[in-house]
Amino acid sequence: MNQIAMRRMLTGATALATFGFAGAAHAAPCSGGQYSATGQQPCIAASPGYYVPSQGATAQTAASPGYYVSGHGATYQTATLPGSYAPGNAETAPTLASPGYFVASAAATDQTPAPAGSYVPGASEFRATIARPGFYVPTSGAAAPTAASPGHYVPGSGALTQIAASPGTYSPTSGAARPTDAQPGYYVPTAGAVMQTPASPGHYVDTIAASVQRPAPAGSYIDHAGARSASEATLAQPGYFVPTSGATTQTPASPGNYVAGFGARRETSATPGFYVAGSAATAPTEASPGYYVDTGGATAQIAAPAGRYIDRAGARSSGDAILAHPGHYVPNPGSSSETVAPPGTYVSGFGATAPTPVSAGRYQPNSGSIRDSHAAFCPAGSFSYGGASACRAGSYTGPETVGPDVQFVGTGAIIDFGTIAAGQTGNFVFDIVNAANWSAAGINLTDLSLLDFAITGGNGAFSLGGFVRGTMLAQGDRLPLTVLFAPRAPGSYAATLTFVTDQFADFGTPGQTVSVSLAGTGTNTGVPEAATWVMLLCGFGLTGLVLRRRKAAVA
């Protein structure tokens, strides 16, 4: 546009303005977005939250709910977008939907809470999110879903609640969409479990999703947890039984009872004639010859009394014991046979426990004699002590018969060496004396034979010197002997020294024995003490061991 044209326009405008003021009949109307009390100039711009849609307005209009006006001089209101809303009039800005709420359409006047089973995680959302499997939303307006807690699960989408795992299943963690089945060897007895339980000892589980465990049947047991099959049950062994189901161990058969095979549910009592002494027996023990068992369930056999014997096994009563026959005897209980009366003796009746020696002056060379009168008299020029199987050479005319006896002078003879250092040797000397004083002819009647000796106990610390087997002592003769004590180590030692003589026997054959006790203490150091004299508890404290032939009363 050139300057001449511009000048003309300005001139015309001035003329119009001048005309308007000059006429003073009409003022210019307010344009859109403005208003005044008269609707004409001067005008005011519409405030935020308000708008003026047309010219010549005398007032501004408030934005309707669902709409807003953000600036001055607006000619229209703006509808809110999805995800926001305008709750009242004259709103200057939209309100964003809160977490847990959404606005699905434009021009909304309010937000909508997310329905139960869904959630809205952030602001300005225009739709809710459906809870996925493993999660649930119990109420409306949620901003986040809730994970299924341990022991529970949620199988589908949009869930309002969680479900407790049923018996036989479990949920170990949160957020599970399905429960886990219990595996063989395990079970889940209750709902809402967070773990499976191993089968306890005595039980097994052989299926999946089990809610109960099964007991091992009677006659078997399971000694560990987590058994997966009945085959893991162990059959009770012979000697043991399992009376009930669900056992963790087997029970040994009690004394008096036994179990013969595998898988037993009960023990069996021993019948009469049998017994079981200990526990866990696999079979009863038959009563031995010489014994009987007269009750069931016995733990011991009963010995037949002396004078009776039982010659077979399995006896069931005391009536099975047989009386010893004439010419025989049974000296000890529990005998399986009777003993024939030896030469020099007899047994006249039944049930004898010992034979009777034949009278002095007689002899009985045979076994099994039943009467003293069956023994023959000694021939001329010989004699016997009594209980003889043969006569000794010589004669005796005194008022009494010769009856030998071996004894100590006193009783309780002890040789005590006191203390001896280990590695040293102590000694004690004593005599054996033939103290017979008979007036008899023939050496075999009064002479004493020393046949043997033995030392029992003492761990080899004691020994005897000067003894010769078969030594014969005439009346009044004595034999000096030495007992030695040589301890190998510190400690107490004790032993018994026993001599075998021909007292009360045929000449030169074993008869009476006589013993003396030995004692001593070994030490680590020290000088050996002098040997302690044997203490014989008699009138004048005589020392030495005396073997005496004693007069016997005339029969």
C-alpha positions in Angstrom: 0.0 0.0 0.0 1.3 3.4 -1.0 1.4 6.5 1.2 -1.4 8.2 -0.6 -3.8 5.2 -0.1 -2.8 4.9 3.6 -3.4 8.6 4.1 -6.8 8.3 2.6 -7.8 5.4 5.0 -6.6 7.2 8.0 -8.5 10.3 6.9 -11.7 8.3 6.4 -11.3 6.7 9.8 -10.9 10.0 11.4 -13.9 11.3 9.7 -15.9 8.4 10.9 -14.7 8.8 14.5 -15.4 12.4 14.3 -18.8 11.7 13.0 -19.5 9.2 15.8 -18.4 11.6 18.5 -20.1 14.4 16.9 -23.4 12.5 16.6 -23.1 10.9 20.1 -26.0 8.6 19.2 -24.4 5.1 19.3 -21.0 3.7 20.9 -19.1 0.7 19.5 -20.2 -2.8 21.0 -17.8 -5.0 23.0 -16.3 -7.7 20.9 -16.3 -11.5 21.8 -14.2 -12.2 24.9 -15.2 -8.8 26.3 -18.1 -7.4 28.2 -19.3 -4.2 29.9 -22.4 -3.2 31.8 -23.8 -1.6 28.6 -22.3 -4.1 26.2 -20.4 -1.2 24.6 -17.0 0.3 24.8 -15.1 0.6 27.1 -15.0 -3.2 27.6 -13.5 -5.7 30.1 -11.7 -8.9 29.0 -13.3 -12.1 30.3 -11.5 -13.6 33.4 -9.9 -17.1 33.5 -12.6 -19.6 34.1 -15.0 -17.4 32.2 -15.7 -16.7 28.6 -17.8 -14.3 26.4 -19.0 -16.0 23.3 -20.6 -13.0 21.4 -20.3 -9.1 20.9 -22.1 -6.6 23.0 -22.1 -8.9 26.1 -23.0 -7.3 29.4 -21.6 -10.2 31.5 -19.0 -13.0 31.3 -20.2 -16.7 31.4 -18.6 -19.2 33.9 -17.1 -22.3 32.4 -19.6 -25.2 32.9 -18.6 -28.4 34.9 -16.6 -30.6 32.5 -15.1 -27.5 31.0 -12.5 -24.9 31.9 -11.0 -21.6 30.6 -7.4 -21.1 31.3 -6.8 -17.5 30.1 -8.2 -13.9 29.8 -10.6 -12.8 27.0 -11.8 -16.3 26.0 -14.7 -16.6 23.6 -15.4 -20.2 24.4 -14.9 -22.9 27.1 -12.6 -26.0 26.6 -13.9 -29.5 27.3 -11.6 -31.6 29.6 -9.9 -34.6 27.9 -10.2 -38.3 28.9 -8.0 -38.7 32.0 -9.0 -35.4 33.5 -12.2 -33.6 34.7 -13.7 -30.3 35.9 -15.9 -30.8 38.9 -17.4 -27.3 39.2 -18.1 -24.0 37.4 -15.5 -21.5 36.4 -12.7 -24.0 36.4 -9.4 -22.5 35.1 -7.7 -25.9 34.5 -8.7 -29.5 34.3 -8.1 -31.8 37.3 -6.0 -35.0 36.5 -7.6 -38.3 37.5 -5.9 -39.6 40.8 -4.2 -43.0 41.1 -6.9 -45.6 41.6 -9.3 -43.5 39.5 -9.8 -42.9 35.8 -11.8 -40.6 33.4 -12.9 -42.4 30.3 -14.5 -39.6 28.3 -14.1 -35.8 27.5 -16.0 -33.1 29.4 -16.1 -35.2 32.5 -17.2 -33.6 35.8 -15.9 -36.4 38.1 -13.3 -39.3 38.1 -14.4 -42.9 38.4 -12.8 -45.3 40.9 -11.2 -48.4 39.5 -13.7 -51.2 40.2 -12.7 -54.1 42.5 -10.5 -56.6 40.5 -8.8 -53.7 38.7 -6.5 -50.8 39.6 -5.1 -47.5 38.2 -1.3 -47.2 39.0 -0.8 -43.5 38.1 -2.6 -40.2 37.5 -4.5 -39.0 34.4 -5.5 -42.5 33.3 -8.5 -43.0 31.1 -9.0 -46.7 31.9 -8.4 -49.2 34.8 -6.0 -52.1 34.5 -7.3 -55.6 35.2 -5.4 -57.5 38.0 -3.4 -60.3 36.5 -3.3 -64.0 37.8 -1.5 -64.2 41.1 -2.9 -60.8 42.2 -6.2 -59.5 43.4 -7.9 -56.2 44.2 -10.5 -56.5 47.0 -11.9 -53.0 46.9 -12.5 -50.2 44.4 -10.2 -47.2 43.9 -7.0 -49.2 44.2 -3.8 -47.9 42.9 -2.0 -51.3 42.9 -3.0 -55.0 43.0 -2.3 -57.2 46.1 -0.1 -60.2 45.5 -1.5 -63.5 46.7 0.1 -64.2 50.1 2.1 -67.4 50.7 -0.2 -70.3 51.2 -2.7 -68.8 48.7 -3.0 -68.3 44.9 -5.1 -66.4 42.4 -5.8 -68.4 39.2 -7.4 -65.8 36.9 -7.5 -62.1 36.0 -9.7 -59.5 37.7 -9.9 -61.4 41.0 -11.4 -59.8 44.0 -10.0 -62.3 46.5 -7.2 -64.9 46.9 -7.8 -68.6 47.4 -6.2 -70.7 50.2 -4.2 -73.6 48.8 -6.2 -76.8 49.5 -4.9 -79.7 51.5 -2.4 -81.7 49.4 -1.1 -78.4 47.9 1.0 -75.5 49.1 2.2 -72.1 47.9 5.7 -71.3 49.1 5.9 -67.7 47.8 3.6 -64.7 47.2 2.0 -63.9 43.9 1.2 -67.5 42.9 -1.2 -68.1 40.1 -1.7 -71.8 41.1 -0.6 -74.0 44.1 2.1 -76.6 44.0 1.2 -80.2 44.5 2.9 -82.1 47.4 5.4 -84.6 46.0 5.7 -88.3 46.9 7.3 -88.6 50.3 5.5 -85.4 51.4 2.0 -84.3 52.3 0.0 -81.2 53.2 -2.6 -81.8 55.9 -4.2 -78.4 56.1 -5.4 -75.6 53.8 -3.3 -72.4 53.3 0.1 -74.2 53.7 3.3 -72.5 52.7 5.3 -75.8 52.5 5.0 -79.5 52.2 5.6 -81.8 55.2 7.9 -84.8 54.9 6.3 -88.1 55.8 7.3 -88.7 59.5 9.2 -91.8 60.5 6.9 -94.8 60.6 4.9 -93.4 57.6 5.1 -93.0 53.8 3.4 -91.0 51.0 3.4 -92.7 47.6 1.2 -90.2 45.6 1.3 -86.6 44.6 -1.0 -84.0 46.2 -1.5 -86.1 49.3 -3.2 -84.6 52.3 -2.4 -87.5 54.7 0.5 -89.9 55.2 0.1 -93.7 55.4 1.4 -95.7 58.3 3.8 -98.6 57.8 1.8 -101.8 58.4 2.2 -103.8 61.6 5.1 -106.2 61.3 7.2 -103.5 59.6 8.7 -100.1 60.4 10.2 -97.0 58.8 13.1 -95.4 60.7 13.5 -92.3 58.5 11.4 -89.3 57.3 10.3 -88.7 53.7 9.5 -92.3 52.7 8.0 -92.4 49.3 6.7 -96.0 49.1 5.6 -98.9 51.3 8.6 -100.7 50.0 10.8 -98.5 52.2 9.2 -100.2 55.2 11.6 -102.7 56.7 10.1 -106.1 57.8 10.8 -106.9 61.5 13.8 -109.2 61.7 13.7 -112.6 63.4 13.9 -112.0 67.1 11.9 -108.8 66.7 8.3 -107.8 66.1 6.2 -104.7 65.4 2.8 -104.9 67.1 1.2 -101.7 65.6 1.2 -99.7 62.4 3.2 -96.5 62.1 6.2 -97.9 64.0 9.6 -96.3 63.7 11.5 -99.2 65.2 11.2 -102.9 65.9 10.7 -104.4 69.3 13.0 -107.2 70.6 11.3 -110.3 71.8 11.3 -110.2 75.6 12.9 -113.0 77.8 10.7 -116.0 77.8 9.5 -115.3 74.2 10.9 -115.5 70.7 10.2 -114.5 67.1 11.2 -117.1 64.4 10.6 -115.3 61.1 10.4 -111.9 59.4 7.5 -109.4 59.6 6.1 -110.6 62.9 3.4 -108.7 64.7 3.7 -110.4 68.0 6.1 -112.6 70.0 5.6 -116.2 70.8 5.9 -117.6 74.3 8.2 -120.5 74.9 6.2 -123.7 75.7 6.9 -126.0 78.7 10.1 -127.9 78.0 11.7 -124.8 76.5 12.9 -121.4 77.7 14.3 -118.1 76.4 16.9 -116.5 78.7 17.6 -113.3 76.9 15.8 -110.8 74.6 15.6 -110.8 70.7 15.6 -114.6 70.6 14.8 -116.3 67.3 14.0 -119.7 68.8 13.5 -121.1 72.2 16.1 -123.2 73.9 15.2 -126.8 74.8 15.7 -127.7 78.4 19.1 -129.5 78.7 19.5 -133.0 80.0 19.5 -132.6 83.8 17.0 -129.8 83.7 13.3 -129.2 83.1 10.8 -126.3 82.3 7.3 -126.7 83.7 5.7 -123.4 82.6 5.2 -121.4 79.4 7.2 -118.2 78.8 10.0 -119.4 81.1 13.3 -117.5 81.2 15.4 -120.2 82.8 15.5 -124.0 83.1 15.2 -125.7 86.5 17.9 -128.1 87.6 16.9 -131.6 88.7 17.8 -131.8 92.4 20.7 -133.8 93.7 19.8 -137.5 94.0 17.8 -137.3 90.7 18.7 -136.9 87.1 17.1 -136.3 83.7 18.7 -138.1 80.8 17.0 -136.4 77.9 16.4 -132.9 76.7 13.0 -131.0 76.8 11.8 -132.3 80.1 8.5 -130.5 81.1 8.1 -131.3 84.7 10.0 -132.2 87.9 8.3 -135.6 87.5 10.7 -136.3 84.6 13.6 -136.4 87.0 14.6 -140.0 87.8 15.7 -141.1 91.3 19.3 -142.5 91.4 19.1 -146.3 91.6 20.7 -148.4 94.3 24.4 -148.7 93.6 24.3 -145.2 92.0 24.1 -141.6 93.2 23.7 -138.1 91.8 25.9 -135.6 93.8 25.0 -132.4 92.0 21.8 -130.7 90.8 21.3 -130.5 87.1 22.7 -134.0 86.4 21.9 -135.9 83.2 23.0 -139.2 84.5 23.6 -141.1 87.7 27.1 -142.0 88.9 28.1 -145.6 89.7 29.3 -146.0 93.3 33.0 -146.3 93.0 35.1 -149.2 94.4 35.3 -149.0 98.2 31.7 -147.6 98.5 28.1 -148.7 98.2 24.6 -147.1 97.8 21.7 -149.1 99.3 18.6 -147.1 98.4 17.1 -144.8 95.8 17.9 -141.0 95.4 21.3 -141.0 97.0 23.5 -137.9 96.7 26.7 -139.6 97.8 28.1 -143.1 98.2 28.8 -144.6 101.6 32.3 -145.9 102.3 32.5 -149.6 103.2 33.5 -150.3 106.8 37.1 -150.3 108.0 38.6 -153.8 107.7 36.6 -154.4 104.5 37.3 -153.7 100.9 35.1 -153.4 97.8 37.0 -153.8 94.5 33.9 -153.5 92.3 31.7 -150.5 91.3 28.0 -150.2 91.9 27.8 -152.1 95.2 24.5 -151.8 97.0 25.4 -153.1 100.5 28.2 -152.8 103.0 27.9 -156.5 103.6 28.9 -157.2 100.0 32.4 -155.8 100.8 34.9 -158.6 101.7 37.0 -158.6 104.8 40.7 -157.8 104.5 42.7 -161.1 104.5 45.1 -161.9 107.3 48.2 -159.7 107.3 46.4 -156.7 105.8 44.0 -154.0 106.9 42.0 -151.0 105.4 41.0 -147.6 106.6 37.4 -147.9 105.5 36.1 -147.0 102.1 38.9 -149.1 100.6 39.0 -150.8 97.3 42.0 -152.9 98.4 43.7 -153.6 101.7 47.1 -152.3 102.7 49.8 -154.7 103.8 50.3 -154.9 107.6 48.3 -155.5 110.6 46.9 -153.5 113.5 45.8 -154.8 116.8 45.0 -151.7 118.7 41.6 -150.8 120.2 40.8 -148.5 117.3 41.0 -148.7 113.6 43.4 -146.6 111.6 41.5 -143.7 110.1 43.7 -141.0 108.4 42.8 -137.3 108.4 44.6 -134.3 107.0 44.4 -131.1 108.9 46.1 -127.9 109.8 47.2 -127.2 113.3 44.5 -124.6 113.7 42.5 -123.1 110.9 42.7 -120.3 108.4 46.4 -120.7 107.6 47.8 -117.8 105.6 51.4 -117.1 104.5 51.6 -113.3 104.0 54.8 -111.9 102.5 54.0 -108.3 103.2 55.5 -105.8 100.7 58.2 -106.8 98.3 59.8 -104.5 95.7 58.9 -105.5 92.1 61.8 -107.5 90.7 62.9 -108.7 94.1 62.1 -112.2 95.7 60.9 -113.0 99.2 60.9 -116.6 100.6 59.2 -118.5 103.4 60.3 -121.9 104.7 58.0 -124.4 106.4 57.7 -128.2 107.1 55.1 -130.8 106.2 55.0 -133.4 109.0 53.5 -136.9 109.2 52.0 -136.6 112.7 50.6 -140.2 112.8 51.3 -142.0 116.1 49.7 -145.4 115.6 51.2 -148.7 116.8 50.7 -150.6 113.6 52.7 -153.1 111.6 53.3 -152.6 107.9 54.5 -149.3 106.4 51.4 -148.9 104.2 49.1 -148.4 107.1 50.7 -145.3 108.6 53.0 -143.8 106.0 51.9 -140.7 104.1 52.4 -140.1 100.3 52.7 -136.6 98.9 51.4 -137.1 95.4 51.2 -133.6 93.9 50.7 -129.8 94.5 49.2 -126.9 92.6 49.3 -123.1 92.9 46.2 -121.3 91.7 46.0 -117.6 91.2 48.8 -115.1 91.9 49.6 -114.4 88.2 52.8 -116.5 88.5 54.3 -114.5 91.4 54.4 -117.5 93.7 56.4 -120.8 93.4 57.3 -123.8 95.5 60.7 -125.3 96.1 61.8 -128.6 97.6 58.7 -130.6 96.6 59.2 -134.1 95.0 56.1 -135.8 93.7 55.6 -139.2 95.3 57.6 -138.4 98.5 56.7 -140.8 101.3 56.8 -139.7 104.9 57.0 -142.2 107.8 55.5 -141.4 111.2 57.2 -138.3 112.6 59.1 -137.5 109.3 59.0 -133.9 108.0 59.7 -132.4 104.6 61.0 -128.8 104.5 59.6 -126.7 101.7 60.1 -123.1 100.5 57.5 -120.8 99.0 58.9 -117.9 96.9 57.2 -114.6 96.2 58.6 -112.6 93.2 56.2 -109.8 92.1 56.7 -108.7 88.5 54.8 -105.4 88.9 53.3 -103.3 91.7 50.0 -104.5 93.1 48.4 -107.0 95.4 48.8 -110.8 94.8 46.9 -113.7 96.2 47.0 -117.5 95.5 46.2 -120.9 97.0 48.8 -123.6 97.5 47.1 -127.1 97.5 48.8 -130.5 98.3 47.4 -133.8 97.2 47.9 -136.8 99.6 46.8 -140.4 99.8 44.8 -139.8 103.1 41.5 -141.6 103.0 42.5 -143.5 99.9 44.4 -146.6 98.9 48.1 -146.3 99.5 49.7 -144.0 96.8 46.4 -143.0 95.2 44.9 -139.4 95.4 42.8 -138.8 98.5 42.6 -135.9 100.9 43.8 -132.4 99.8 45.1 -129.6 102.1 45.5 -126.0 101.2 47.2 -122.8 102.5 46.6 -119.2 101.3 49.4 -117.1 100.0 49.4 -113.2 99.9 51.8 -110.4 99.2 52.1 -106.9 97.8 54.5 -105.7 95.1 55.8 -102.1 95.3 57.8 -99.8 93.0 60.7 -99.3 95.3 61.9 -100.4 98.8 63.8 -103.1 100.5 62.1 -106.5 100.7 60.7 -107.3 104.1 61.7 -110.4 106.0 59.3 -113.2 105.1 56.2 -113.1 107.3 55.7 -116.3 109.4 52.5 -118.1 108.6 49.8 -117.2 111.1 48.1 -120.3 112.4 45.2 -119.6 114.6 45.9 -122.2 117.3 46.9 -122.4 121.0 50.7 -121.6 121.0 51.1 -120.1 117.5 53.0 -123.1 116.1 54.5 -122.5 112.7 54.6 -124.9 109.8 52.0 -126.9 108.0 51.3 -130.2 109.8 49.6 -133.2 108.1 48.3 -135.5 110.8 46.9 -139.0 110.8 44.0 -139.0 113.2 42.5 -141.8 115.2 39.0 -142.7 114.2 36.5 -144.3 116.5 36.0 -148.0 116.2 33.1 -148.8 113.9 
